Amino acid sequence: MFLLTTMLLLLSFLAVPGMDLSTLSTDFGGRRELIQLFNTARLAAGDRLFNLGIIGSDGWIFYSGEQSILDYEHRARLTQAELQHLQQELDRLDADLHQQSRILLVAIPPNKSTVYAQYMPREIPVFRAASRLDDFLAYMKAHGQAHILDLRSALITASQSEDVYYKTDTHWNDTGAYIAYSEIMQTLAADYPVLQPHPLADFRRSYAEETRDLPRLMGMPQVMEGSWHLLPTLRSEGRTRSVPLSERRALQFTINPNPALPSLLIFHDSFYYVGLARFMEPHFSRITAVPNTDDLGIWSTDWIETQRPDIVIIEVTERYLDTLLPLLGSAK
């Protein structure tokens, strides 16, 4: 009925002399509501392909933008030249930092479809056994020295007992972010024993219903998801200053009053913003958080010389693995 009404309205518009699609404005009152109504009708009719979103089973929605689907299908690849270049440049950076008594850690959050593959539509095939991330990790294990933290196992194990990603978002939820934070801190504690993760007892759980990013991208902001947030019960003395770079990206500088804590420079994507930053900030005397912004080219190892941190973390989500290339310098 809705589709029929829409078609009749469009035909009546085109029937007016001098009117055609080129004169049809997309800026009109009720546009957002019309899109929302149309997409809601599509969802009710069983459609599963939407703008940047794919409807899976049991209420799970998956991101289809960038290389997410190619990663799931194991069709996204790094060439041998790119793998070799990444290994050599990461090892060079690791050696340079080690010589200065600093450390490097590369942490890789997995795509949601990697952790929750069982909820992806069965019609989407997987073409080979190894993913692009598998290829990278295997090459680094065989040839490299830099420490790569693969977060898949910890998150997949935890997902057996509770959700670690939002059903309607591209990111992990607070539980998933806490698990990643614990893995990162325990890894860093081998060199800095003071960096022990706070136990869950130091956080209180607060429930909230929100519209997450995928329903917004899909034109269905009325779709909400309830989830638990982990809020610290301990007071933090740290102060964070943000310098906006774009509508969605900002440089962040966090200062804590305890100078005995190590300092951190973290190159990151949106997974750091979503939960991880809040957990990590109390543990460092100073954090410089540099976001991945392709258009501004701000991801640069030059920050290491200007900030001179004790620890450098490169946090790069599985679907953004290829952004390591411009950070480290593209393979010849």
C-alpha positions as CSV (number, residue, x, y, z in Angstrom):
1,M,0.0,0.0,0.0
2,F,2.8,2.4,0.9
3,L,4.8,1.7,-2.2
4,L,1.6,2.1,-4.3
5,T,0.9,5.5,-2.7
6,T,4.5,6.7,-3.3
7,M,4.3,5.7,-7.0
8,L,1.0,7.5,-7.4
9,L,2.4,10.7,-5.9
10,L,5.5,10.5,-8.1
11,L,3.4,9.9,-11.3
12,S,1.1,12.8,-10.4
13,F,4.1,15.1,-10.0
14,L,5.5,14.1,-13.3
15,A,2.1,14.7,-14.9
16,V,2.4,18.4,-14.2
17,P,3.5,20.3,-17.3
18,G,7.2,21.2,-17.2
19,M,8.0,18.9,-14.4
20,D,10.5,16.0,-14.6
21,L,12.9,14.2,-12.2
22,S,15.6,16.9,-12.7
23,T,13.3,19.4,-11.0
24,L,12.5,17.2,-8.1
25,S,14.1,18.7,-5.0
26,T,15.5,16.3,-2.4
27,D,15.2,19.1,0.3
28,F,11.6,19.1,1.3
29,G,9.6,18.9,4.5
30,G,9.1,15.4,5.8
31,R,11.9,13.9,3.7
32,R,13.5,12.2,6.7
33,E,10.2,10.8,7.9
34,L,9.4,9.6,4.4
35,I,12.7,7.7,4.1
36,Q,12.2,6.3,7.6
37,L,8.7,5.1,6.7
38,F,9.9,3.6,3.4
39,N,12.8,1.7,5.0
40,T,10.6,0.5,7.9
41,A,8.2,-0.9,5.3
42,R,11.1,-2.6,3.5
43,L,12.3,-4.2,6.8
44,A,8.8,-5.4,7.5
45,A,8.6,-6.9,4.0
46,G,11.8,-8.9,4.7
47,D,14.4,-6.8,2.8
48,R,17.9,-7.4,4.2
49,L,20.1,-5.1,2.1
50,F,20.1,-1.4,3.2
51,N,22.4,1.6,2.9
52,L,25.6,0.4,4.5
53,G,23.8,-2.3,6.5
54,I,22.9,-6.0,6.1
55,I,20.2,-7.6,8.3
56,G,21.5,-10.8,9.8
57,S,19.7,-13.3,12.1
58,D,18.5,-12.8,15.7
59,G,18.4,-9.0,15.4
60,W,22.1,-8.6,14.4
61,I,22.9,-5.9,11.8
62,F,26.2,-5.8,10.0
63,Y,28.1,-3.0,8.4
64,S,28.6,-3.4,4.6
65,G,30.7,-0.4,3.9
66,E,34.4,0.0,3.2
67,Q,35.9,-3.6,3.0
68,S,33.8,-5.2,5.6
69,I,32.1,-7.7,3.3
70,L,35.3,-8.4,1.4
71,D,36.9,-9.2,4.7
72,Y,34.1,-11.5,5.7
73,E,34.3,-13.3,2.3
74,H,38.1,-13.5,2.7
75,R,38.4,-11.7,-0.6
76,A,40.3,-8.7,0.7
77,R,44.0,-9.3,0.3
78,L,47.3,-7.8,1.1
79,T,49.9,-8.5,-1.6
80,Q,53.2,-10.2,-0.7
81,A,54.9,-6.9,-1.3
82,E,52.6,-5.2,1.1
83,L,53.0,-7.9,3.7
84,Q,56.7,-7.7,3.5
85,H,56.7,-3.9,3.6
86,L,54.4,-3.9,6.7
87,Q,56.6,-6.4,8.5
88,Q,59.8,-4.6,7.7
89,E,58.5,-1.1,8.6
90,L,56.8,-2.3,11.8
91,D,60.0,-4.1,12.8
92,R,62.1,-1.0,12.0
93,L,59.8,1.1,14.1
94,D,59.9,-1.5,16.9
95,A,63.7,-1.6,16.9
96,D,64.0,2.2,16.9
97,L,61.7,2.5,19.9
98,H,63.4,-0.4,21.7
99,Q,66.8,1.3,21.3
100,Q,65.2,4.4,23.0
101,S,63.8,2.2,25.8
102,R,60.3,2.6,24.4
103,I,57.8,-0.1,23.3
104,L,55.5,-0.6,20.4
105,L,52.2,-2.6,20.4
106,V,49.9,-3.1,17.5
107,A,46.3,-4.0,18.6
108,I,43.7,-5.2,16.1
109,P,40.0,-5.2,17.0
110,P,38.2,-7.7,14.7
111,N,35.2,-6.8,12.5
112,K,31.9,-7.7,14.1
113,S,31.2,-10.2,11.4
114,T,34.4,-12.0,12.4
115,V,33.2,-12.4,16.0
116,Y,29.6,-13.1,15.1
117,A,29.9,-14.9,11.8
118,Q,27.1,-17.3,12.8
119,Y,24.6,-14.4,12.4
120,M,25.7,-13.3,9.0
121,P,23.3,-14.1,6.1
122,R,24.1,-17.6,4.8
123,E,23.8,-16.3,1.2
124,I,27.1,-14.4,1.6
125,P,29.9,-16.9,0.8
126,V,33.3,-17.3,2.3
127,F,35.8,-18.0,-0.5
128,R,38.9,-19.2,1.2
129,A,40.0,-20.5,4.6
130,A,42.3,-17.6,5.5
131,S,41.3,-13.9,5.9
132,R,43.4,-10.9,5.2
133,L,44.1,-10.6,8.9
134,D,45.1,-14.3,9.0
135,D,47.6,-13.6,6.2
136,F,49.1,-10.6,8.0
137,L,49.4,-12.4,11.4
138,A,50.9,-15.5,9.8
139,Y,53.5,-13.3,7.9
140,M,54.4,-11.4,11.1
141,K,54.8,-14.6,13.0
142,A,57.0,-16.1,10.4
143,H,59.2,-13.1,9.7
144,G,58.5,-10.3,12.1
145,Q,59.5,-9.1,15.6
146,A,57.0,-6.4,16.4
147,H,54.3,-7.3,18.9
148,I,50.9,-7.8,17.3
149,L,47.9,-8.2,19.7
150,D,45.2,-10.2,18.0
151,L,42.0,-9.6,20.0
152,R,39.8,-12.1,18.2
153,S,40.2,-15.1,20.6
154,A,39.5,-13.1,23.8
155,L,36.4,-11.5,22.2
156,I,35.0,-14.7,20.6
157,T,35.4,-16.6,23.9
158,A,33.7,-13.8,25.8
159,S,30.9,-13.7,23.2
160,Q,29.8,-17.2,24.2
161,S,28.4,-15.8,27.5
162,E,27.4,-12.2,26.8
163,D,27.4,-9.8,23.9
164,V,30.7,-8.0,23.2
165,Y,29.5,-6.0,20.2
166,Y,26.3,-3.9,19.8
167,K,23.8,-5.7,17.6
168,T,23.0,-2.5,15.8
169,D,26.4,-0.8,15.6
170,T,29.7,-1.4,13.9
171,H,31.6,-1.3,17.2
172,W,32.1,-3.3,20.3
173,N,30.0,-2.5,23.4
174,D,31.5,-1.6,26.8
175,T,31.9,-5.3,27.6
176,G,34.0,-5.8,24.4
177,A,35.9,-2.6,25.0
178,Y,36.7,-3.7,28.6
179,I,38.0,-7.1,27.3
180,A,40.2,-5.4,24.8
181,Y,41.5,-2.9,27.5
182,S,42.3,-5.8,29.8
183,E,44.3,-7.6,27.1
184,I,46.2,-4.5,26.1
185,M,47.0,-3.5,29.7
186,Q,48.1,-7.1,30.6
187,T,50.4,-7.1,27.6
188,L,51.9,-3.7,28.5
189,A,52.4,-4.8,32.1
190,A,55.2,-7.1,31.0
191,D,57.3,-3.9,30.6
192,Y,55.4,-1.6,32.9
193,P,54.0,-3.6,35.9
194,V,52.1,-0.5,37.1
195,L,49.7,-0.9,34.1
196,Q,47.3,-3.3,35.7
197,P,43.7,-3.2,34.4
198,H,41.0,-2.2,36.9
199,P,38.8,-5.1,37.9
200,L,35.1,-5.1,36.9
201,A,34.3,-4.4,40.6
202,D,35.6,-0.8,39.9
203,F,32.7,-0.2,37.5
204,R,29.0,0.1,37.9
205,R,26.6,-1.1,35.2
206,S,24.1,1.4,33.8
207,Y,21.4,0.4,31.3
208,A,20.4,2.7,28.4
209,E,18.5,2.5,25.2
210,E,20.0,4.3,22.3
211,T,19.9,4.6,18.5
212,R,23.3,3.2,17.4
213,D,25.2,4.0,14.1
214,L,23.8,1.4,11.7
215,P,20.1,2.3,12.0
216,R,21.1,6.0,11.4
217,L,23.1,5.0,8.3
218,M,20.2,2.8,7.1
219,G,17.6,5.6,7.6
220,M,15.8,4.0,10.5
221,P,16.7,6.1,13.5
222,Q,13.7,4.7,15.4
223,V,15.4,1.4,15.8
224,M,16.9,1.4,19.3
225,E,19.1,-1.0,21.3
226,G,19.3,-1.4,25.0
227,S,22.8,-2.1,26.4
228,W,24.8,-2.0,29.6
229,H,27.5,0.7,30.1
230,L,30.4,0.3,32.5
231,L,30.9,3.5,34.5
232,P,33.9,3.9,36.8
233,T,33.3,4.2,40.5
234,L,36.8,5.5,41.1
235,R,37.3,9.2,40.5
236,S,39.7,10.0,37.7
237,E,42.1,13.0,38.1
238,G,42.8,13.1,34.4
239,R,41.7,15.9,32.1
240,T,41.2,15.6,28.4
241,R,41.3,18.3,25.8
242,S,40.0,17.8,22.3
243,V,41.0,19.6,19.1
244,P,38.4,19.0,16.4
245,L,39.7,17.9,13.0
246,S,36.4,17.2,11.3
247,E,32.8,16.5,12.2
248,R,33.7,13.1,13.6
249,R,37.4,13.2,14.4
250,A,39.4,15.1,17.0
251,L,42.9,15.0,18.5
252,Q,42.7,14.2,22.2
253,F,45.3,15.1,24.8
254,T,44.9,13.6,28.3
255,I,47.0,14.7,31.3
256,N,47.0,13.0,34.7
257,P,48.7,14.5,37.8
258,N,50.9,11.4,38.5
259,P,54.1,11.9,36.6
260,A,55.4,8.5,37.6
261,L,52.9,6.8,35.2
262,P,54.2,6.1,31.6
263,S,53.2,8.3,28.7
264,L,51.3,7.0,25.6
265,L,50.9,7.9,22.0
266,I,48.1,6.0,20.3
267,F,47.3,6.0,16.7
268,H,43.7,4.9,16.5
269,D,40.4,4.6,14.7
270,S,36.8,4.8,16.0
271,F,37.1,1.7,18.2
272,Y,39.3,3.7,20.6
273,Y,36.6,6.4,20.9
274,V,33.9,3.8,21.6
275,G,34.7,2.7,25.2
276,L,38.4,2.0,25.0
277,A,39.6,5.5,25.7
278,R,37.6,5.8,28.9
279,F,39.1,2.7,30.3
280,M,42.7,3.5,29.4
281,E,43.0,7.2,30.2
282,P,43.5,6.8,34.0
283,H,46.6,4.7,33.6
284,F,48.9,7.1,31.8
285,S,50.6,10.4,32.8
286,R,50.0,11.7,29.3
287,I,48.1,10.4,26.3
288,T,48.2,11.8,22.8
289,A,45.5,10.1,20.8
290,V,45.8,10.6,17.0
291,P,42.8,9.5,14.9
292,N,42.9,8.0,11.5
293,T,41.7,10.7,9.1
294,D,42.5,9.8,5.5
295,D,41.7,13.2,4.2
296,L,43.9,15.1,6.6
297,G,46.9,12.7,6.6
298,I,47.4,13.3,10.3
299,W,48.4,9.6,10.9
300,S,52.1,10.1,10.9
301,T,55.0,8.6,12.8
302,D,56.3,12.2,13.2
303,W,54.2,12.4,16.3
304,I,56.7,10.0,18.0
305,E,59.5,12.6,17.8
306,T,57.3,15.5,18.9
307,Q,55.6,13.6,21.8
308,R,58.4,11.2,22.8
309,P,56.1,8.7,24.6
310,D,57.2,5.7,26.6
311,I,54.6,3.6,24.7
312,V,53.3,3.7,21.2
313,I,50.1,1.8,20.3
314,I,48.7,1.4,16.9
315,E,45.1,0.4,17.2
316,V,43.7,-0.5,13.8
317,T,40.5,-2.4,13.2
318,E,40.5,-5.5,10.9
319,R,38.7,-3.7,8.0
320,Y,41.3,-0.9,8.1
321,L,44.4,-3.0,7.9
322,D,45.4,-1.4,4.7
323,T,45.6,2.0,6.5
324,L,48.8,0.8,8.1
325,L,50.4,1.3,4.6
326,P,50.1,5.1,4.5
327,L,51.0,5.3,8.2
328,L,54.3,3.4,7.6
329,G,54.8,4.5,4.0
330,S,53.3,2.7,1.1
331,A,55.1,-0.3,-0.4
332,K,57.2,0.5,-3.5
